[in-house]
Amino acid sequence: MKLRSLITRAQKSPGFLLLEVLLAITVISIGSSVIMRTYSNSIAAGIVSQQYVVAANLVEEKFWDILALEEISAAPTEGTFKAPYTDYSFSVHIEEQMPELESDDEFEEAAYTDSLSSNVQQTVEEEEPIYILYKIEVTVTWSYRGDEKALSQRTAVIRKQPEDEEGEFDDFSSGTEDL
């Protein structure tokens, strides 16, 4: 009897059941689209995050390549990476800073004072090496969904000036003997 009363009640209001089904389908579709959009955004954020990690590793690799060079200023200024990182490119900016040289007056005064001392030859031979400060900036760029992404890092390195270049500054004593 209960089944029969249920069927007769459903027959009296046929639109009510259809309205409930449409409402349920609408709620489910809106909820699932929000979930799918959130999922899609999290996947895109994960990809971008992965690309930044790869770029950071490539920057570090490029720093080590530059530091391994005998002459830092001979490093390439632009280029691309080998496979599988061909989508990434790099640019390098190196700035050299030489130590401040003394003014001519101070240098002449020191030369005069040294000439009066008995151990002039010893002070000329025991000159301290000259160090150069290199400021290095490496930028790695890549493209993702039409946007240009970039990661830039800076470091500084102090290196002793190569022996063959030290002669430029040490020729003052030999030049005075020729006069």
Disulfide bonds with the S-S distance in Angstrom:
none
